[in-house]
Amino acid sequence: MATAHDRIDAMVKKYPVMLFMKGNPDQPQCGFSQRVAMVLKDHGKPFASFDVLSDPEIRQGIKEYGQFPTIPQLYVQGELVGGSDIVSEMYISGELQDMLDKATDSE
């Protein structure tokens, strides 16, 4: 059976924009996850998500995988962008939109 790290790695590599969050984009289970999901929805391009509350191994594993202690975590083209505060700051500056456009234009 695949380890949590292997499962996370597969998701991060499979999807150009991957969000690990509490809940799902339509029913977030925390305000921070809701904020990042709203930013991504506002951008209008497709993104994948995983509800860490549904799998304790992934919930713990994602913190170790990205060496980032909090959830949500946004990955774009296999790279950790960050959590709610970082994503919000990048969205306001316009930097996030450029990154998302580059990641999703090849689809």
Z-matrix of the N, CA and C atoms (Angstrom, degrees):
N
C 1 1.448
C 2 1.522 1 110.20
N 3 1.330 2 115.57 1 141.81
C 4 1.462 3 120.90 2 -178.30
C 5 1.533 4 110.56 3 -68.94
N 6 1.310 5 115.35 4 143.73
C 7 1.459 6 120.23 5 176.69
C 8 1.528 7 109.41 6 -75.79
N 9 1.323 8 116.29 7 165.58
C 10 1.463 9 120.49 8 176.84
C 11 1.530 10 109.89 9 -57.87
N 12 1.325 11 116.32 10 -41.53
C 13 1.472 12 120.59 11 179.41
C 14 1.525 13 110.44 12 -59.86
N 15 1.328 14 117.27 13 -44.72
C 16 1.465 15 121.20 14 -179.86
C 17 1.524 16 110.92 15 -63.94
N 18 1.325 17 116.65 16 -41.27
C 19 1.473 18 120.88 17 -179.83
C 20 1.528 19 110.90 18 -65.85
N 21 1.332 20 116.41 19 -42.59
C 22 1.466 21 120.74 20 177.83
C 23 1.521 22 109.81 21 -63.93
N 24 1.313 23 116.20 22 -46.44
C 25 1.460 24 121.38 23 -179.53
C 26 1.524 25 110.89 24 -57.68
N 27 1.318 26 117.12 25 -42.32
C 28 1.469 27 121.42 26 179.53
C 29 1.534 28 110.95 27 -62.90
N 30 1.332 29 117.41 28 -42.16
C 31 1.467 30 120.49 29 179.52
C 32 1.526 31 111.16 30 -66.75
N 33 1.317 32 116.19 31 -44.62
C 34 1.461 33 121.05 32 -178.05
C 35 1.528 34 110.57 33 -62.58
N 36 1.316 35 116.85 34 -37.00
C 37 1.463 36 120.76 35 -179.32
C 38 1.528 37 112.55 36 -80.42
N 39 1.326 38 117.12 37 -28.22
C 40 1.472 39 120.95 38 -176.99
C 41 1.527 40 112.12 39 -74.92
N 42 1.322 41 117.06 40 -39.43
C 43 1.463 42 120.91 41 -173.09
C 44 1.524 43 110.89 42 -108.45
N 45 1.342 44 117.65 43 128.91
C 46 1.468 45 120.13 44 179.31
C 47 1.532 46 112.69 45 -59.95
N 48 1.334 47 116.72 46 -34.41
C 49 1.463 48 121.42 47 177.87
C 50 1.525 49 107.00 48 -128.48
N 51 1.340 50 116.31 49 114.20
C 52 1.462 51 121.88 50 -174.39
C 53 1.521 52 109.56 51 -128.34
N 54 1.327 53 115.64 52 124.50
C 55 1.458 54 121.60 53 -179.43
C 56 1.524 55 109.98 54 -114.41
N 57 1.314 56 116.51 55 121.99
C 58 1.461 57 122.33 56 171.17
C 59 1.519 58 105.89 57 -96.45
N 60 1.334 59 116.05 58 120.14
C 61 1.459 60 120.11 59 -171.86
C 62 1.522 61 111.00 60 -144.77
N 63 1.317 62 115.28 61 170.95
C 64 1.466 63 121.52 62 173.28
C 65 1.522 64 106.99 63 -94.03
N 66 1.334 65 115.17 64 114.81
C 67 1.456 66 120.91 65 -174.70
C 68 1.521 67 109.35 66 92.23
N 69 1.333 68 115.92 67 -156.38
C 70 1.455 69 120.72 68 177.37
C 71 1.523 70 108.42 69 -131.06
N 72 1.334 71 118.02 70 169.02
C 73 1.464 72 119.58 71 -174.67
C 74 1.533 73 114.11 72 -56.87
N 75 1.311 74 117.51 73 -30.29
C 76 1.466 75 119.89 74 179.81
C 77 1.525 76 113.06 75 -86.75
N 78 1.333 77 116.89 76 -20.60
C 79 1.464 78 121.41 77 178.42
C 80 1.529 79 109.86 78 -141.05
N 81 1.327 80 116.84 79 69.96
C 82 1.465 81 119.29 80 178.79
C 83 1.525 82 110.62 81 -64.65
N 84 1.328 83 115.90 82 148.31
C 85 1.458 84 121.18 83 -177.97
C 86 1.521 85 113.08 84 -106.09
N 87 1.330 86 117.35 85 7.07
C 88 1.466 87 120.72 86 172.13
C 89 1.517 88 108.51 87 -155.51
N 90 1.303 89 115.69 88 156.44
C 91 1.460 90 120.85 89 -177.00
C 92 1.512 91 114.33 90 -62.87
N 93 1.325 92 116.67 91 -35.87
C 94 1.462 93 120.33 92 -179.46
C 95 1.524 94 110.66 93 -67.18
N 96 1.337 95 116.19 94 -43.29
C 97 1.463 96 119.99 95 176.82
C 98 1.525 97 110.12 96 -64.02
N 99 1.327 98 116.18 97 -40.29
C 100 1.459 99 120.48 98 179.24
C 101 1.530 100 110.97 99 -59.96
N 102 1.324 101 116.47 100 -42.83
C 103 1.464 102 120.75 101 -178.38
C 104 1.532 103 111.04 102 -61.72
N 105 1.328 104 117.26 103 -46.74
C 106 1.466 105 119.67 104 -178.26
C 107 1.530 106 110.10 105 -67.53
N 108 1.320 107 117.36 106 -41.28
C 109 1.475 108 120.26 107 178.26
C 110 1.528 109 110.42 108 -61.23
N 111 1.328 110 117.49 109 -40.48
C 112 1.470 111 120.98 110 179.44
C 113 1.532 112 110.84 111 -64.58
N 114 1.319 113 117.00 112 -40.76
C 115 1.467 114 120.72 113 177.96
C 116 1.531 115 109.64 114 -60.84
N 117 1.324 116 116.22 115 -45.89
C 118 1.469 117 119.82 116 -178.87
C 119 1.520 118 111.30 117 -67.05
N 120 1.317 119 117.75 118 -41.47
C 121 1.466 120 120.85 119 177.20
C 122 1.530 121 110.60 120 -62.25
N 123 1.329 122 116.15 121 -41.11
C 124 1.460 123 121.07 122 -179.96
C 125 1.520 124 110.78 123 -61.45
N 126 1.310 125 116.75 124 -33.12
C 127 1.465 126 121.00 125 179.32
C 128 1.529 127 110.92 126 -66.77
N 129 1.330 128 116.37 127 -30.93
C 130 1.457 129 120.35 128 173.17
C 131 1.514 130 116.83 129 85.53
N 132 1.308 131 117.73 130 1.50
C 133 1.470 132 119.90 131 177.80
C 134 1.524 133 108.79 132 -100.37
N 135 1.330 134 117.62 133 156.38
C 136 1.471 135 119.60 134 -178.19
C 137 1.531 136 112.51 135 -67.05
N 138 1.318 137 113.74 136 147.95
C 139 1.460 138 120.32 137 173.99
C 140 1.518 139 108.24 138 -148.92
N 141 1.319 140 115.47 139 154.13
C 142 1.464 141 121.46 140 177.62
C 143 1.519 142 108.17 141 -101.73
N 144 1.333 143 115.39 142 155.17
C 145 1.462 144 118.81 143 177.31
C 146 1.521 145 109.40 144 -141.89
N 147 1.326 146 114.59 145 159.41
C 148 1.463 147 121.26 146 176.33
C 149 1.518 148 107.70 147 -136.48
N 150 1.324 149 116.01 148 129.98
C 151 1.462 150 122.35 149 178.57
C 152 1.523 151 109.13 150 -84.10
N 153 1.334 152 116.30 151 105.66
C 154 1.463 153 120.13 152 -177.95
C 155 1.524 154 112.32 153 -67.57
N 156 1.329 155 117.22 154 -19.57
C 157 1.469 156 119.56 155 177.91
C 158 1.528 157 111.67 156 -69.71
N 159 1.327 158 116.50 157 -19.22
C 160 1.462 159 120.79 158 -179.06
C 161 1.529 160 112.70 159 -82.96
N 162 1.320 161 117.92 160 -9.33
C 163 1.467 162 120.96 161 -174.65
C 164 1.527 163 110.02 162 -151.54
N 165 1.351 164 117.33 163 100.41
C 166 1.478 165 120.60 164 -178.28
C 167 1.530 166 113.63 165 -57.77
N 168 1.331 167 117.62 166 -32.55
C 169 1.471 168 119.60 167 179.39
C 170 1.516 169 111.15 168 -65.40
N 171 1.324 170 116.67 169 -43.22
C 172 1.465 171 120.73 170 178.47
C 173 1.528 172 109.65 171 -69.39
N 174 1.333 173 116.81 172 -38.69
C 175 1.466 174 120.60 173 -179.75
C 176 1.529 175 111.26 174 -57.84
N 177 1.320 176 116.81 175 -43.89
C 178 1.461 177 120.54 176 177.03
C 179 1.524 178 111.24 177 -78.26
N 180 1.320 179 115.60 178 -40.39
C 181 1.463 180 120.69 179 -175.54
C 182 1.513 181 114.15 180 -63.48
N 183 1.336 182 117.13 181 -34.26
C 184 1.462 183 119.13 182 -177.88
C 185 1.527 184 110.68 183 -66.82
N 186 1.314 185 117.04 184 -31.32
C 187 1.469 186 120.59 185 178.27
C 188 1.528 187 110.27 186 -66.06
N 189 1.321 188 115.95 187 -38.15
C 190 1.462 189 121.02 188 179.14
C 191 1.525 190 110.86 189 -76.79
N 192 1.320 191 116.17 190 -39.71
C 193 1.472 192 121.48 191 -176.73
C 194 1.533 193 111.17 192 -57.02
N 195 1.330 194 116.26 193 -49.40
C 196 1.454 195 119.86 194 -176.81
C 197 1.513 196 114.40 195 -95.74
N 198 1.361 197 116.21 196 2.23
C 199 1.466 198 119.98 197 -175.81
C 200 1.531 199 109.54 198 51.75
N 201 1.345 200 114.73 199 42.45
C 202 1.461 201 122.22 200 -177.89
C 203 1.520 202 106.77 201 -134.09
N 204 1.338 203 118.75 202 123.64
C 205 1.466 204 120.76 203 -166.68
C 206 1.528 205 117.09 204 -79.91
N 207 1.315 206 117.80 205 -11.92
C 208 1.468 207 118.01 206 -173.23
C 209 1.521 208 112.78 207 -118.75
N 210 1.319 209 113.91 208 164.16
C 211 1.463 210 122.93 209 176.11
C 212 1.520 211 105.15 210 -123.73
N 213 1.312 212 118.57 211 136.12
C 214 1.462 213 129.85 212 16.42
C 215 1.530 214 113.51 213 -81.17
N 216 1.332 215 113.01 214 163.58
C 217 1.455 216 121.41 215 173.90
C 218 1.519 217 107.92 216 -134.09
N 219 1.317 218 115.51 217 128.43
C 220 1.461 219 121.55 218 179.22
C 221 1.527 220 109.43 219 -107.29
N 222 1.324 221 114.90 220 129.54
C 223 1.463 222 122.16 221 175.28
C 224 1.524 223 108.42 222 -115.69
N 225 1.320 224 115.98 223 133.90
C 226 1.455 225 121.52 224 176.19
C 227 1.517 226 107.39 225 -126.70
N 228 1.308 227 115.65 226 123.58
C 229 1.464 228 123.28 227 -177.24
C 230 1.525 229 111.45 228 50.25
N 231 1.337 230 115.33 229 44.17
C 232 1.452 231 121.41 230 174.45
C 233 1.517 232 115.40 231 81.71
N 234 1.322 233 117.67 232 -2.31
C 235 1.464 234 121.25 233 -177.49
C 236 1.523 235 110.29 234 -110.23
N 237 1.316 236 116.52 235 138.44
C 238 1.453 237 121.23 236 176.30
C 239 1.522 238 109.34 237 -68.98
N 240 1.339 239 115.38 238 123.59
C 241 1.464 240 120.56 239 174.37
C 242 1.519 241 108.38 240 -87.26
N 243 1.330 242 116.42 241 -47.95
C 244 1.452 243 120.87 242 178.13
C 245 1.513 244 111.49 243 146.39
N 246 1.321 245 114.51 244 -162.26
C 247 1.450 246 121.54 245 -178.53
C 248 1.516 247 111.62 246 -102.90
N 249 1.310 248 115.53 247 -159.71
C 250 1.450 249 122.48 248 -172.48
C 251 1.535 250 113.13 249 -58.35
N 252 1.313 251 118.21 250 -48.58
C 253 1.468 252 120.38 251 -177.39
C 254 1.522 253 111.77 252 -64.14
N 255 1.311 254 116.97 253 -45.53
C 256 1.466 255 121.46 254 -179.01
C 257 1.521 256 110.15 255 -64.66
N 258 1.327 257 117.02 256 -46.01
C 259 1.460 258 121.15 257 179.66
C 260 1.530 259 110.36 258 -61.19
N 261 1.334 260 116.86 259 -43.03
C 262 1.466 261 120.49 260 179.21
C 263 1.529 262 111.34 261 -62.05
N 264 1.327 263 117.19 262 -44.77
C 265 1.464 264 121.00 263 178.87
C 266 1.524 265 111.06 264 -62.28
N 267 1.330 266 116.94 265 -43.13
C 268 1.463 267 120.86 266 179.79
C 269 1.518 268 111.47 267 -67.00
N 270 1.319 269 116.77 268 -34.01
C 271 1.460 270 121.37 269 178.08
C 272 1.528 271 110.02 270 -65.79
N 273 1.320 272 116.60 271 -46.33
C 274 1.468 273 121.38 272 -178.82
C 275 1.528 274 110.37 273 -62.85
N 276 1.319 275 117.67 274 -38.50
C 277 1.471 276 121.55 275 -177.99
C 278 1.536 277 112.45 276 -77.60
N 279 1.338 278 117.43 277 -15.53
C 280 1.465 279 120.91 278 -176.75
C 281 1.512 280 113.59 279 91.85
N 282 1.319 281 117.05 280 -9.57
C 283 1.464 282 121.60 281 -177.80
C 284 1.532 283 111.80 282 -64.42
N 285 1.333 284 116.34 283 -37.79
C 286 1.461 285 119.81 284 -177.82
C 287 1.520 286 111.56 285 -66.18
N 288 1.336 287 117.27 286 -41.85
C 289 1.461 288 120.38 287 -178.73
C 290 1.527 289 110.40 288 -59.18
N 291 1.335 290 117.36 289 -43.51
C 292 1.458 291 120.86 290 178.68
C 293 1.525 292 110.71 291 -60.61
N 294 1.325 293 116.32 292 -44.16
C 295 1.463 294 121.59 293 -179.60
C 296 1.536 295 110.57 294 -63.16
N 297 1.331 296 116.46 295 -44.46
C 298 1.461 297 120.18 296 179.82
C 299 1.525 298 111.60 297 -66.99
N 300 1.334 299 116.77 298 -39.26
C 301 1.466 300 119.52 299 178.02
C 302 1.514 301 110.63 300 -60.03
N 303 1.317 302 117.48 301 -46.35
C 304 1.464 303 121.19 302 -179.97
C 305 1.521 304 111.27 303 -62.16
N 306 1.318 305 116.60 304 -38.31
C 307 1.462 306 120.81 305 -177.44
C 308 1.518 307 112.39 306 -72.49
N 309 1.337 308 116.91 307 -32.62
C 310 1.466 309 119.43 308 -173.07
C 311 1.515 310 113.56 309 -103.03
N 312 1.310 311 118.98 310 -12.88
C 313 1.465 312 119.96 311 -179.16
C 314 1.516 313 112.69 312 -68.49
N 315 1.328 314 117.36 313 -22.11
C 316 1.462 315 120.73 314 -179.02
C 317 1.524 316 112.11 315 -81.99
N 318 1.334 317 117.63 316 -5.08
C 319 1.475 318 120.02 317 -178.25
C 320 1.516 319 110.12 318 -76.50
